[in-house]
Amino acid sequence: MARVLGVDLGARRIGLACSDVTGTLASPLTVLERSGDVRLDHAAIVAAAREAEAERIVVGLPLSLDGSDGPAARAARTEVDDLSTVAGPDLPVSVHDERLTTVSAERNLAAAGVKGRARRKVIDSAAAAVMLQSWLEGAR
């Protein structure tokens, strides 16, 4: 396996995480502020993937608790289609269930003693790491 970039799409921020070169461990990478232009946001995601030497992008899919596609999942799928076009054929983009990743990331950060404002700055990349770790474990 190779390096993979995990993406947590939010309305205001985009959390990024990256795996190690063996595809075993996901770590938070950074948080991108939404620019107001989806094309610029997608270009920034692809640039981050290329900078990290990722060979795949995995985007969290916000399914409903019952596993169905609600409005958020449908919007994410549309955005993933657009991101795939920007990434091109040499950088595949796929989706992975992200249900409860933010809750899990919040708990992990709280357990690590990260408080308030500091937690809000990293929660999106931490959620991306939780989602990516789940994808990595499923890909093995």
C-alpha positions as CSV (number, residue, x, y, z in Angstrom):
1,M,0.0,0.0,0.0
2,A,1.0,3.6,-0.4
3,R,0.3,7.0,1.2
4,V,-3.4,8.0,1.2
5,L,-4.9,11.4,1.9
6,G,-8.1,11.5,4.0
7,V,-10.5,14.3,3.6
8,D,-13.3,15.5,6.0
9,L,-15.4,18.0,4.0
10,G,-17.1,20.6,6.1
11,A,-19.1,23.7,5.3
12,R,-16.5,26.0,6.7
13,R,-13.4,23.9,6.9
14,I,-11.8,20.8,5.2
15,G,-9.9,18.5,7.5
16,L,-6.9,16.6,6.0
17,A,-5.1,13.5,7.3
18,C,-2.4,11.4,5.7
19,S,-1.3,7.8,6.1
20,D,2.2,6.7,6.6
21,V,4.0,5.2,3.5
22,T,3.0,1.6,4.6
23,G,-0.7,2.5,4.7
24,T,-0.9,1.5,8.3
25,L,-1.3,4.6,10.4
26,A,-3.4,7.8,9.7
27,S,-2.4,11.1,11.3
28,P,-4.0,14.5,11.2
29,L,-2.3,16.7,8.6
30,T,-3.9,20.2,8.4
31,V,-7.2,22.1,8.2
32,L,-8.1,24.2,5.1
33,E,-10.5,27.1,5.4
34,R,-13.1,27.0,2.7
35,S,-12.3,29.8,0.2
36,G,-15.9,30.3,-1.1
37,D,-14.8,28.8,-4.4
38,V,-15.2,25.0,-4.6
39,R,-12.8,24.7,-7.5
40,L,-10.1,26.5,-5.5
41,D,-10.8,24.2,-2.5
42,H,-10.5,21.1,-4.7
43,A,-7.3,22.4,-6.2
44,A,-5.9,22.9,-2.6
45,I,-6.9,19.3,-1.7
46,V,-5.2,17.9,-4.8
47,A,-2.1,20.0,-4.1
48,A,-2.0,18.7,-0.5
49,A,-2.3,15.1,-1.8
50,R,0.5,15.6,-4.3
51,E,2.7,17.4,-1.7
52,A,2.2,14.4,0.6
53,E,2.9,12.0,-2.3
54,A,-0.5,10.4,-1.8
55,E,-1.6,7.9,-4.4
56,R,-5.3,8.0,-3.4
57,I,-7.7,10.4,-1.8
58,V,-10.4,9.1,0.5
59,V,-13.3,11.4,1.3
60,G,-15.5,10.9,4.3
61,L,-19.1,10.2,3.4
62,P,-21.6,11.6,6.0
63,L,-24.2,8.8,5.8
64,S,-27.3,9.0,8.0
65,L,-27.2,6.8,11.1
66,D,-29.3,4.2,9.3
67,G,-26.7,4.0,6.6
68,S,-28.7,5.8,3.9
69,D,-27.7,8.8,1.8
70,G,-29.3,11.9,3.3
71,P,-28.9,15.5,2.0
72,A,-25.3,15.8,3.4
73,A,-24.2,12.5,1.8
74,R,-25.7,13.4,-1.6
75,A,-23.9,16.8,-1.5
76,A,-20.7,15.1,-0.6
77,R,-21.0,12.6,-3.5
78,T,-21.5,15.6,-5.9
79,E,-18.4,17.3,-4.4
80,V,-16.4,14.0,-4.7
81,D,-17.4,13.7,-8.4
82,D,-16.1,17.3,-9.0
83,L,-12.9,16.6,-6.9
84,S,-12.3,13.4,-9.0
85,T,-12.3,15.5,-12.1
86,V,-9.7,17.9,-10.7
87,A,-7.6,15.0,-9.3
88,G,-7.5,13.3,-12.7
89,P,-7.1,9.6,-13.5
90,D,-3.7,9.2,-11.8
91,L,-5.1,10.2,-8.3
92,P,-8.2,8.1,-7.6
93,V,-10.8,9.5,-5.2
94,S,-13.1,7.3,-3.2
95,V,-15.5,7.6,-0.3
96,H,-15.7,6.0,3.1
97,D,-18.3,6.1,5.8
98,E,-17.6,8.8,8.3
99,R,-20.4,8.3,10.7
100,L,-19.4,9.3,14.2
101,T,-15.8,10.2,13.3
102,T,-16.2,13.7,14.7
103,V,-17.6,12.3,18.0
104,S,-14.7,9.9,18.2
105,A,-12.1,12.6,17.4
106,E,-13.7,14.8,20.1
107,R,-13.3,12.1,22.6
108,N,-9.7,11.4,21.6
109,L,-8.8,15.0,21.8
110,A,-10.5,15.4,25.2
111,A,-8.7,12.4,26.5
112,A,-5.4,13.9,25.3
113,G,-6.2,17.1,27.3
114,V,-6.8,19.3,24.3
115,K,-9.2,22.1,25.4
116,G,-11.7,24.5,23.8
117,R,-10.3,26.7,21.1
118,A,-7.3,24.5,20.5
119,R,-9.6,21.5,20.0
120,R,-11.8,23.4,17.5
121,K,-8.7,24.2,15.4
122,V,-7.8,20.6,14.9
123,I,-11.1,18.7,15.2
124,D,-11.5,18.5,11.4
125,S,-8.1,17.0,10.7
126,A,-8.6,14.6,13.7
127,A,-11.9,13.5,12.3
128,A,-10.3,13.0,8.9
129,A,-7.6,10.8,10.6
130,V,-10.3,8.7,12.3
131,M,-12.1,8.2,9.0
132,L,-8.9,7.4,7.2
133,Q,-7.7,4.9,9.8
134,S,-11.0,3.1,9.4
135,W,-10.5,3.0,5.6
136,L,-6.9,1.8,6.0
137,E,-8.0,-1.0,8.3
138,G,-10.8,-2.1,5.9
139,A,-8.4,-2.0,2.9
140,R,-6.0,-4.5,4.6
